[in-house]
Amino acid sequence: MTRHSRPTRGIRLALTGALLAGLTLLTTAGPALADDPSASASPGGDKAGPTEAGTTFRTATALKQGQSGTAQASAGNYLYWVFPADAGQRPTVEATVKLPESAARRGTSTWQVDVYDGLRRRQACMYGHQTRKAAAEATAVELSCVLRPVRAWSEAWANDPLPGSYYIRLTVVDLPAADLGLPVDVEVKSSIKELGGGHDGGGTLAEPLVPGVSVTSAGGTDDGRASAAPRTLAGGEPEDGWTSGWWTDRWLWTVGGGVLTALAAVFGYSLTRGRGRPAHVPPGA
């Protein structure tokens, strides 16, 4: 009986180790992908961002993922930027408005940041400070909007975020008439968090929602002024291209689950093998 039990015990130990290793791989795959620095979209972090903003959707200034943009404007202007977001990503928009000295202002003001998708549908914020009031003595106001995860596919009637361009619109929605036109300095930033294939919707778009629009040029003229000449949408897709295709991290879970199922089947067979008869049958029995 000893000769039969030792190989069986070795098989059980090997299969148990394989099962534990597989479970460890699956339970750590998600956090590893999310925490991987290469998965965080910040390709524009080491590049100077644009120093102007558009005044309409068609002249929105392009931002790369993780890139900041600045602009000097007047209170009451509508300011626009655009950045790309892909399936499995959760965009966050942050805006800071530096106000003029309190002696020049007459009262409180209310500022708001809105985000629109490639179809120009206003997207709701999961959380953040989308609208804020600035007291007369305040020096700055900070706004933020965390969008819902971008889905690879959605029903026609739904308002889900889809892969493509996302427009940032910043403006003041309540302001004393005497303060209209006062100069302000604005900074916006779009950041991305990778969430993975767990937020896929079971399909994909034929093309990302990237309208063929013009954006304000980030270049300049000889006299140092910003050029307003229209150009092709720059930064209209993520640095590594659109990835909302056939590949998602669901494949890792599918393959890993299949391997674990096969190992579990072999392990169960090793436990029940030979139970239907004695482990050792004497000769001639």
C-alpha positions as CSV (number, residue, x, y, z in Angstrom):
1,M,0.0,0.0,0.0
2,T,2.9,2.3,0.6
3,R,4.0,2.0,-3.0
4,H,0.6,3.2,-4.2
5,S,0.1,6.0,-1.7
6,R,3.5,7.8,-2.2
7,P,2.9,8.6,-5.9
8,T,-0.7,9.6,-5.1
9,R,0.5,11.9,-2.3
10,G,3.1,13.5,-4.6
11,I,0.5,14.1,-7.3
12,R,-1.9,15.7,-4.8
13,L,0.9,18.0,-3.5
14,A,1.8,19.0,-7.0
15,L,-1.7,19.7,-8.1
16,T,-2.4,21.6,-4.8
17,G,0.6,23.8,-5.5
18,A,-0.5,24.5,-9.1
19,L,-4.0,25.4,-7.9
20,L,-2.6,27.8,-5.3
21,A,-0.3,29.4,-7.9
22,G,-3.1,29.8,-10.4
23,L,-5.4,31.4,-7.8
24,T,-2.6,33.8,-6.8
25,L,-2.0,34.8,-10.4
26,L,-5.7,35.5,-11.0
27,T,-6.2,37.5,-7.8
28,T,-3.2,39.6,-8.4
29,A,-3.6,40.1,-12.2
30,G,-6.1,43.0,-11.8
31,P,-4.2,45.1,-9.3
32,A,-1.0,44.5,-11.1
33,L,-2.4,45.8,-14.4
34,A,-4.0,48.8,-12.7
35,D,-0.9,49.7,-10.7
36,D,1.6,49.2,-13.6
37,P,3.1,52.6,-14.4
38,S,3.0,51.8,-18.1
39,A,-0.8,51.4,-17.8
40,S,-1.3,55.0,-16.5
41,A,-1.7,57.2,-19.4
42,S,0.6,60.1,-18.8
43,P,2.6,60.4,-22.0
44,G,2.2,64.2,-22.0
45,G,3.5,64.7,-18.5
46,D,7.0,65.5,-19.7
47,K,5.9,67.9,-22.5
48,A,4.8,71.5,-22.2
49,G,1.0,71.7,-22.6
50,P,-0.9,74.2,-24.7
51,T,-1.1,77.8,-23.5
52,E,-4.5,78.7,-25.0
53,A,-8.1,77.4,-25.0
54,G,-10.7,77.2,-27.7
55,T,-14.0,79.1,-27.5
56,T,-16.2,76.5,-29.2
57,F,-16.4,72.8,-29.7
58,R,-14.9,73.2,-33.2
59,T,-11.9,75.2,-31.9
60,A,-11.2,73.1,-28.8
61,T,-7.5,72.9,-27.9
62,A,-6.2,69.3,-27.9
63,L,-4.7,67.8,-24.8
64,K,-3.0,64.5,-24.5
65,Q,-3.9,62.1,-21.7
66,G,-2.3,63.3,-18.5
67,Q,-1.3,66.7,-20.1
68,S,-2.1,70.1,-18.5
69,G,-3.2,73.1,-20.4
70,T,-3.2,76.8,-19.4
71,A,-5.0,79.8,-20.7
72,Q,-5.5,83.5,-20.0
73,A,-9.1,84.5,-20.4
74,S,-11.8,86.9,-19.3
75,A,-14.5,86.0,-16.8
76,G,-17.6,85.1,-18.9
77,N,-15.8,83.4,-21.7
78,Y,-16.5,79.8,-22.6
79,L,-13.2,77.8,-22.7
80,Y,-12.9,74.4,-24.5
81,W,-10.3,71.6,-24.5
82,V,-10.5,68.1,-26.0
83,F,-8.7,64.8,-25.0
84,P,-9.1,61.1,-26.0
85,A,-10.3,58.3,-23.7
86,D,-10.6,54.6,-24.6
87,A,-12.6,51.7,-23.4
88,G,-11.7,50.5,-19.9
89,Q,-10.5,53.9,-18.8
90,R,-12.0,56.3,-16.3
91,P,-11.2,59.9,-17.1
92,T,-10.8,62.7,-14.5
93,V,-10.9,66.4,-15.4
94,E,-9.4,69.0,-13.0
95,A,-9.5,72.7,-13.4
96,T,-8.1,75.6,-11.4
97,V,-9.2,79.2,-11.9
98,K,-6.9,81.9,-10.5
99,L,-9.0,85.0,-9.8
100,P,-8.0,88.6,-9.8
101,E,-7.3,90.5,-6.6
102,S,-10.3,90.8,-4.3
103,A,-10.2,94.6,-4.5
104,A,-11.1,94.4,-8.2
105,R,-14.1,92.1,-7.7
106,R,-17.6,93.0,-6.5
107,G,-18.9,89.7,-5.1
108,T,-19.0,85.9,-5.3
109,S,-18.8,84.0,-8.5
110,T,-19.8,80.5,-9.5
111,W,-17.7,78.4,-11.8
112,Q,-18.5,75.1,-13.6
113,V,-16.7,72.5,-15.6
114,D,-18.6,70.2,-18.0
115,V,-17.5,67.2,-20.0
116,Y,-19.0,66.2,-23.3
117,D,-18.3,63.1,-25.4
118,G,-17.7,62.8,-29.1
119,L,-21.4,63.2,-29.9
120,R,-21.4,66.3,-27.7
121,R,-23.6,64.6,-25.1
122,R,-23.0,66.0,-21.6
123,Q,-21.6,63.3,-19.4
124,A,-22.5,63.1,-15.7
125,C,-19.8,63.1,-13.1
126,M,-19.5,60.2,-10.7
127,Y,-18.1,62.5,-8.1
128,G,-16.0,65.6,-7.7
129,H,-16.7,69.3,-7.4
130,Q,-18.2,70.2,-10.8
131,T,-19.6,73.5,-9.6
132,R,-18.1,75.7,-7.0
133,K,-18.6,79.2,-5.6
134,A,-15.7,81.6,-5.1
135,A,-16.1,84.2,-2.4
136,A,-15.2,87.8,-3.0
137,E,-11.9,87.3,-1.1
138,A,-10.9,84.0,-2.7
139,T,-7.8,83.8,-4.8
140,A,-8.6,80.6,-6.7
141,V,-11.3,78.0,-7.2
142,E,-10.7,74.3,-7.9
143,L,-13.1,72.1,-9.9
144,S,-13.0,68.4,-10.7
145,C,-15.1,65.8,-12.5
146,V,-14.6,62.0,-12.4
147,L,-16.5,60.4,-15.3
148,R,-18.0,57.0,-15.4
149,P,-15.8,54.2,-16.9
150,V,-15.7,54.3,-20.7
151,R,-17.4,51.4,-22.3
152,A,-16.4,49.6,-25.5
153,W,-20.0,49.4,-26.6
154,S,-23.5,50.7,-25.6
155,E,-27.1,50.6,-26.6
156,A,-28.3,53.3,-28.9
157,W,-30.6,54.8,-26.3
158,A,-28.0,54.8,-23.5
159,N,-25.8,57.8,-22.6
160,D,-22.8,55.7,-21.6
161,P,-19.3,57.1,-22.1
162,L,-17.9,55.6,-25.3
163,P,-14.3,55.6,-26.8
164,G,-13.4,58.8,-28.5
165,S,-12.9,62.5,-27.9
166,Y,-14.0,64.2,-24.7
167,Y,-14.5,67.9,-24.5
168,I,-13.9,70.0,-21.4
169,R,-15.9,73.2,-21.1
170,L,-15.1,75.7,-18.4
171,T,-17.1,78.9,-17.7
172,V,-18.5,81.1,-15.0
173,V,-22.3,80.5,-14.5
174,D,-23.0,83.3,-11.9
175,L,-21.1,86.5,-11.8
176,P,-21.8,90.1,-10.7
177,A,-22.2,92.3,-13.8
178,A,-19.4,94.6,-12.7
179,D,-16.9,91.6,-12.7
180,L,-17.7,90.5,-16.2
181,G,-14.5,90.6,-18.3
182,L,-12.0,90.6,-15.5
183,P,-8.9,88.6,-16.4
184,V,-8.4,85.1,-15.0
185,D,-5.7,82.4,-15.4
186,V,-6.9,78.9,-16.0
187,E,-5.3,75.5,-15.8
188,V,-6.9,72.2,-16.7
189,K,-5.7,68.6,-16.7
190,S,-7.1,65.4,-18.0
191,S,-5.9,62.2,-16.3
192,I,-6.8,58.6,-17.0
193,K,-7.2,55.5,-14.7
194,E,-7.0,52.1,-16.4
195,L,-9.8,49.8,-15.2
196,G,-9.3,46.9,-17.5
197,G,-11.8,44.7,-19.4
198,G,-14.1,44.2,-16.5
199,H,-16.0,47.3,-17.8
200,D,-16.4,46.0,-21.3
201,G,-20.0,45.8,-22.5
202,G,-19.8,42.7,-24.7
203,G,-19.1,44.5,-28.0
204,T,-17.1,47.2,-29.7
205,L,-17.7,50.3,-31.8
206,A,-16.8,50.2,-35.4
207,E,-14.8,53.5,-34.9
208,P,-14.1,55.7,-31.9
209,L,-16.2,58.8,-31.6
210,V,-13.6,61.3,-32.9
211,P,-15.3,64.1,-34.9
212,G,-13.3,65.5,-37.8
213,V,-13.0,68.9,-36.3
214,S,-10.4,71.6,-36.2
215,V,-8.7,72.7,-33.1
216,T,-6.8,75.8,-32.1
217,S,-3.2,75.5,-33.1
218,A,-0.7,75.3,-30.2
219,G,2.0,76.9,-32.4
220,G,2.9,80.5,-32.5
221,T,3.7,83.3,-34.8
222,D,6.9,85.3,-35.2
223,D,5.6,88.0,-32.9
224,G,5.1,85.5,-30.1
225,R,1.3,85.4,-30.3
226,A,-0.6,82.2,-30.4
227,S,-1.7,81.2,-33.9
228,A,-5.5,80.6,-34.3
229,A,-5.1,78.8,-37.6
230,P,-7.2,75.6,-37.7
231,R,-5.3,72.3,-38.0
232,T,-6.1,68.6,-37.9
233,L,-7.0,67.3,-34.5
234,A,-3.8,66.6,-32.7
235,G,-3.8,64.2,-29.7
236,G,-7.1,62.8,-31.1
237,E,-6.2,59.3,-29.9
238,P,-4.2,57.8,-27.0
239,E,-0.4,57.7,-27.3
240,D,-0.5,53.9,-28.0
241,G,-3.6,54.1,-30.3
242,W,-7.1,52.9,-29.7
243,T,-7.2,49.6,-27.9
244,S,-10.9,49.0,-27.7
245,G,-10.7,46.0,-30.0
246,W,-10.7,42.2,-29.5
247,W,-8.0,42.2,-26.7
248,T,-8.9,42.9,-23.1
249,D,-7.7,41.4,-19.8
250,R,-10.8,39.2,-19.8
251,W,-8.7,36.9,-22.0
252,L,-6.4,36.4,-19.0
253,W,-9.3,35.5,-16.7
254,T,-10.8,33.2,-19.3
255,V,-7.6,31.3,-20.0
256,G,-6.7,31.2,-16.3
257,G,-10.1,29.9,-15.4
258,G,-9.8,27.2,-17.9
259,V,-6.4,26.1,-16.6
260,L,-7.7,26.0,-13.0
261,T,-10.8,24.0,-14.1
262,A,-8.6,21.4,-15.8
263,L,-6.3,21.2,-12.7
264,A,-9.3,20.9,-10.4
265,A,-10.6,18.0,-12.6
266,V,-7.3,16.2,-12.5
267,F,-7.0,16.8,-8.8
268,G,-10.5,15.4,-8.1
269,Y,-9.8,12.3,-10.2
270,S,-6.6,11.7,-8.3
271,L,-8.6,11.8,-5.0
272,T,-11.2,9.3,-6.2
273,R,-9.0,7.0,-8.2
274,G,-8.9,3.4,-7.0
275,R,-11.6,3.8,-4.3
276,G,-13.8,1.2,-5.9
277,R,-11.4,-1.6,-5.0
278,P,-8.8,-2.4,-2.3
279,A,-5.4,-0.7,-2.7
280,H,-3.7,-4.1,-2.7
281,V,-5.3,-7.3,-3.9
282,P,-3.5,-10.5,-2.9
283,P,-2.5,-12.9,-5.7
284,G,-5.1,-15.4,-6.5
285,A,-7.9,-13.5,-4.8
